[in-house]
Each structure stands twice: as C-alpha cells, then as structure tokens.
Amino acid sequence: MDEQEFFYSRETGGTIVSSALNLSADIIRDRYPSNDWNIYVAQASDGDNWDGDSHICRQVLQEQILPLTQYFAYIEITTGPPQNLWLEYQQIQEQFEESFAMHNITEAADIYPVFRKLFEKGVT
C-alpha cells in the first residue's frame, strides 16, 4: 500500500493498534535512549481497535512507552461515544496524570490545533 492509500483510505475491518505501539517502543529503545533524549509521543485515532487489542495497547503504553517518555498525547476523533481505546487509555491517565493527556474531537481538521494545545509549554 502506498502513502496516499495508507493515510486516506476509509476501509474498515481490522485495526490492531498494539503493533504500532510495539514498533514505537522498539524505535524509542533502539534509536532514542531516554537518558539522551526528551521523548514526546502523539497518537490520533478514531478509537476503533480489534477486539481484545486495546488491553494490550494499555499494557504496552504503561510498561514500555510511558516509562521512557516525557509526555504522551492521545486524541480520539469521533462524533459518537468513546471507543474502546479511549476507555482503556482512561485507566492510564489516572496513573500517569503528569505525562499522559487525552482529548476528544469530532473533526480531523482539529487534530493539529489540539496537539499544539496539548504540547504547549507548561500544559499537561
């Protein structure tokens, strides 16, 4: 699949978010040692995830990514109720209040402004 199709395809069927989080954790460990880098991570999603994978996502974040990062921001884009990723990530937010932020939006155009706000100096 090329870049255009990856970013703009609206196909449904089988997002497994933990694979991206595991890859992120590997990249952080392999390329950006936390004693040399300030690491900030951002994730935007419609929140839909393969059944049973959201719990794995929470574990990967808690055990592999958040201990190595200064800050992680999650934005969920949905007009309906919170999706399964949001519900799992809420549990993380309680444990990592200073370094984990979540925000819900309804339009993809709001992603960048919200990330700017979440990463604004002094805002957690």
Backbone bond lengths (Angstrom), bond angles and torsions (degrees), N, CA, C in turn:
res aa  C-N    CA-C-N  psi(-1)  N-CA   C-N-CA  omega(-1)  CA-C   N-CA-C  phi
1 M - - - 1.437 - - 1.522 107.42 -
2 D 1.326 117.22 136.32 1.457 120.02 179.47 1.537 110.68 -87.07
3 E 1.331 115.59 174.29 1.468 121.22 -176.23 1.527 112.21 -59.72
4 Q 1.309 117.72 -43.21 1.462 121.69 -179.42 1.527 110.55 -58.75
5 E 1.315 116.42 -48.30 1.465 120.23 -179.05 1.530 111.10 -66.21
6 F 1.343 117.23 -40.18 1.457 121.23 -179.64 1.523 111.73 -59.01
7 F 1.339 116.48 -46.78 1.451 120.01 -174.06 1.529 114.27 -84.85
8 Y 1.311 118.42 -21.86 1.458 119.10 -172.44 1.525 114.47 -119.86
9 S 1.319 118.67 -3.04 1.456 120.73 177.92 1.519 109.80 -69.01
10 R 1.306 118.05 139.47 1.457 122.45 179.20 1.527 110.74 -109.50
11 E 1.323 116.83 22.51 1.452 120.70 179.36 1.516 109.27 -63.22
12 T 1.320 114.60 150.49 1.453 119.26 177.96 1.508 108.97 -111.46
13 G 1.294 115.62 169.05 1.426 117.61 170.80 1.478 118.42 128.79
14 G 1.107 138.82 -19.89 1.440 122.50 -179.67 1.497 113.90 178.90
15 T 1.263 118.25 59.77 1.455 120.19 174.86 1.524 108.74 -74.34
16 I 1.312 115.40 129.46 1.463 121.50 172.90 1.522 105.97 -122.34
17 V 1.313 115.57 94.02 1.465 122.79 -172.00 1.523 112.01 -67.94
18 S 1.316 117.59 -30.71 1.466 119.23 -175.95 1.523 112.34 -59.96
19 S 1.331 117.90 -28.86 1.469 118.89 179.16 1.528 110.72 -64.16
20 A 1.328 117.39 -38.98 1.471 120.75 177.40 1.523 110.84 -69.17
21 L 1.321 117.34 -39.19 1.466 119.94 178.84 1.526 111.28 -67.80
22 N 1.332 117.09 -39.65 1.477 119.77 176.29 1.523 111.08 -62.59
23 L 1.326 116.76 -42.09 1.461 120.17 177.13 1.529 110.36 -63.02
24 S 1.319 116.93 -41.82 1.468 120.67 177.41 1.523 110.91 -59.41
25 A 1.312 116.53 -45.42 1.464 120.48 178.98 1.527 110.87 -61.23
26 D 1.333 116.92 -42.16 1.464 120.57 177.90 1.529 111.36 -61.93
27 I 1.318 116.72 -44.71 1.468 120.85 -179.72 1.522 110.71 -63.48
28 I 1.316 116.77 -43.33 1.465 120.43 179.04 1.528 109.60 -60.12
29 R 1.314 117.09 -49.60 1.477 121.04 -178.81 1.527 112.20 -63.43
30 D 1.340 116.43 -42.57 1.465 120.48 -173.96 1.530 113.98 -78.74
31 R 1.321 117.38 -34.57 1.467 119.78 -171.43 1.528 114.78 -112.20
32 Y 1.321 117.15 -23.79 1.461 120.09 -171.52 1.527 111.05 -131.73
33 P 1.311 118.12 75.76 1.465 119.58 178.98 1.523 111.00 -56.27
34 S 1.319 115.86 131.20 1.466 119.88 -173.16 1.523 113.18 -65.68
35 N 1.329 118.12 -17.78 1.467 118.71 175.54 1.528 112.02 -79.10
36 D 1.352 117.33 -11.79 1.464 121.84 178.36 1.525 113.67 -111.10
37 W 1.334 117.42 -17.08 1.465 121.76 -172.89 1.524 111.19 -129.60
38 N 1.327 115.66 145.49 1.457 121.85 165.78 1.525 105.84 -93.51
39 I 1.308 116.69 116.77 1.459 121.26 -171.30 1.526 110.13 -107.99
40 Y 1.332 115.04 126.22 1.458 123.22 178.34 1.524 107.95 -124.39
41 V 1.322 116.69 133.05 1.461 121.27 -176.51 1.527 108.85 -125.25
42 A 1.341 115.73 141.84 1.462 121.30 177.79 1.527 108.65 -130.99
43 Q 1.321 115.35 138.50 1.455 121.56 178.08 1.523 109.03 -133.48
44 A 1.323 116.79 130.55 1.467 122.30 173.38 1.522 107.11 -121.19
45 S 1.327 116.58 137.19 1.455 120.17 -174.54 1.518 110.22 -156.82
46 D 1.336 115.46 158.14 1.460 118.72 170.45 1.527 109.76 -80.30
47 G 1.323 117.03 -3.75 1.458 122.38 175.13 1.512 114.57 85.26
48 D 1.324 116.63 -10.45 1.453 119.59 -179.85 1.520 108.89 -77.35
49 N 1.302 116.61 135.29 1.446 121.27 -176.71 1.526 108.53 -148.38
50 W 1.317 115.85 154.50 1.456 121.60 179.81 1.527 109.62 -57.36
51 D 1.304 116.89 138.61 1.455 122.54 -178.52 1.527 110.74 -53.16
52 G 1.301 116.90 126.88 1.449 121.79 178.95 1.519 115.13 89.86
53 D 1.328 118.40 -13.86 1.459 120.78 -177.65 1.526 112.50 -82.84
54 S 1.306 117.59 -25.29 1.469 119.61 -176.79 1.519 111.97 -63.19
55 H 1.313 117.06 -35.11 1.467 120.54 176.23 1.531 109.99 -63.49
56 I 1.324 116.60 -39.96 1.466 121.19 177.39 1.527 109.82 -64.11
57 C 1.334 116.58 -40.08 1.475 120.74 177.59 1.524 110.63 -58.54
58 R 1.322 116.04 -44.50 1.464 120.01 179.38 1.518 110.02 -60.66
59 Q 1.322 117.56 -43.41 1.467 120.88 179.81 1.525 111.79 -63.73
60 V 1.327 116.93 -43.90 1.470 120.31 -179.99 1.528 109.81 -62.25
61 L 1.316 116.74 -43.71 1.467 119.44 178.54 1.523 111.09 -62.48
62 Q 1.319 116.77 -50.25 1.461 120.74 -176.41 1.529 112.84 -64.51
63 E 1.316 116.78 -41.42 1.460 120.12 -170.80 1.529 114.01 -94.88
64 Q 1.341 117.64 -28.80 1.461 119.12 -172.51 1.524 114.63 -115.43
65 I 1.322 117.46 -37.55 1.469 119.42 -173.18 1.524 112.38 -95.32
66 L 1.313 118.13 -53.27 1.469 119.79 -174.97 1.528 114.28 -61.68
67 P 1.332 120.01 -35.00 1.469 118.07 176.59 1.537 113.47 -63.94
68 L 1.341 117.51 -19.38 1.467 121.24 -177.64 1.526 113.54 -101.70
69 T 1.322 117.66 -6.93 1.463 120.64 -173.17 1.520 112.16 -113.98
70 Q 1.335 114.04 156.68 1.453 119.58 174.27 1.528 110.82 -83.04
71 Y 1.355 115.24 -30.19 1.461 118.28 -172.19 1.521 110.02 -162.22
72 F 1.320 115.93 140.83 1.462 122.57 176.33 1.522 107.41 -132.89
73 A 1.327 116.55 128.81 1.472 121.04 179.27 1.525 108.97 -119.25
74 Y 1.320 115.10 133.95 1.465 121.69 178.17 1.523 109.09 -122.20
75 I 1.320 115.44 128.91 1.463 121.34 175.33 1.515 107.79 -119.07
76 E 1.336 115.01 129.77 1.461 119.86 175.43 1.515 108.97 -109.01
77 I 1.329 115.17 130.18 1.464 121.97 -177.67 1.526 107.86 -106.97
78 T 1.319 116.17 103.71 1.460 120.01 179.95 1.527 110.07 -159.14
79 T 1.298 115.48 146.52 1.467 120.47 175.82 1.523 110.71 -96.54
80 G 1.312 116.38 -8.50 1.463 120.93 -178.87 1.506 111.82 -101.70
81 P 1.312 115.25 -159.55 1.470 119.56 179.35 1.527 110.86 -68.59
82 P 1.321 117.96 162.56 1.464 120.84 177.98 1.528 110.52 -56.55
83 Q 1.327 114.95 143.36 1.459 121.16 -179.13 1.534 110.55 -92.18
84 N 1.328 116.18 178.82 1.453 120.24 -173.30 1.530 114.40 -62.98
85 L 1.330 118.66 -32.84 1.466 119.45 176.08 1.528 111.00 -64.56
86 W 1.311 116.61 -43.35 1.465 121.33 179.72 1.529 110.00 -57.67
87 L 1.311 116.16 -45.97 1.464 120.69 -177.66 1.524 111.51 -63.26
88 E 1.322 117.85 -39.55 1.467 120.81 176.15 1.524 111.19 -69.41
89 Y 1.321 115.87 -43.26 1.461 119.98 -177.00 1.527 112.38 -67.39
90 Q 1.319 117.69 -25.84 1.467 119.49 176.48 1.526 110.77 -58.01
91 Q 1.308 117.37 -35.72 1.463 121.59 178.47 1.526 111.18 -65.88
92 I 1.315 116.80 -34.09 1.467 121.38 177.34 1.513 110.16 -68.54
93 Q 1.319 115.85 -42.54 1.456 120.65 -176.42 1.530 111.01 -57.69
94 E 1.312 116.77 -36.98 1.461 120.26 179.07 1.530 111.57 -65.51
95 Q 1.307 117.33 -34.48 1.457 121.93 -178.13 1.530 113.04 -83.63
96 F 1.332 117.33 -31.51 1.464 122.28 -175.57 1.534 110.20 -121.14
97 E 1.308 117.33 54.11 1.468 122.19 -174.53 1.522 113.95 -54.77
98 E 1.317 117.43 -38.07 1.465 121.28 -175.51 1.527 113.57 -81.39
99 S 1.323 117.16 -20.99 1.463 118.69 -172.55 1.529 114.15 -124.15
100 F 1.331 117.91 9.34 1.459 121.14 -179.52 1.519 109.33 -137.33
101 A 1.336 116.01 125.06 1.467 120.32 -178.96 1.524 109.76 -127.22
102 M 1.327 114.77 148.62 1.466 121.24 178.23 1.523 108.49 -132.96
103 H 1.333 114.61 146.93 1.458 119.60 177.15 1.523 108.28 -151.73
104 N 1.331 116.57 142.35 1.462 122.15 178.73 1.521 109.13 -106.76
105 I 1.339 115.81 136.40 1.460 121.47 175.32 1.522 108.46 -132.94
106 T 1.332 116.03 165.45 1.464 119.85 -179.48 1.517 112.93 -112.13
107 E 1.314 118.41 -12.96 1.465 122.44 -177.96 1.526 110.17 -127.28
108 A 1.319 116.30 135.22 1.463 120.24 178.36 1.527 111.80 -58.80
109 A 1.309 117.86 -29.77 1.463 121.78 179.64 1.534 112.00 -62.99
110 D 1.319 117.33 -17.84 1.464 121.05 -179.49 1.520 113.54 -85.77
111 I 1.337 117.64 -5.88 1.464 120.37 -176.44 1.528 111.35 -57.41
112 Y 1.310 116.99 -56.08 1.465 119.87 -175.01 1.531 112.28 -61.51
113 P 1.343 119.66 -48.33 1.467 118.17 178.94 1.531 113.53 -59.72
114 V 1.313 117.34 -37.00 1.462 119.57 179.84 1.527 110.25 -70.61
115 F 1.334 118.47 -42.60 1.459 119.70 175.74 1.523 110.56 -59.47
116 R 1.315 117.27 -41.71 1.476 119.78 177.55 1.522 110.19 -57.83
117 K 1.316 117.03 -43.77 1.468 121.23 -179.60 1.534 110.69 -66.49
118 L 1.330 116.57 -44.52 1.469 119.66 -178.61 1.517 112.35 -65.25
119 F 1.330 117.57 -31.10 1.454 120.64 -178.90 1.534 113.27 -98.09
120 E 1.316 115.79 7.96 1.463 120.21 178.55 1.534 109.28 -60.99
121 K 1.299 116.50 141.89 1.458 120.85 -178.11 1.533 110.06 -56.77
122 G 1.333 114.47 129.95 1.457 119.61 176.58 1.515 114.38 85.87
123 V 1.329 118.44 -4.76 1.460 120.93 -179.94 1.512 108.80 -101.55
124 T 1.322 116.89 131.24 1.464 120.46 175.24 1.488 110.23 -129.92
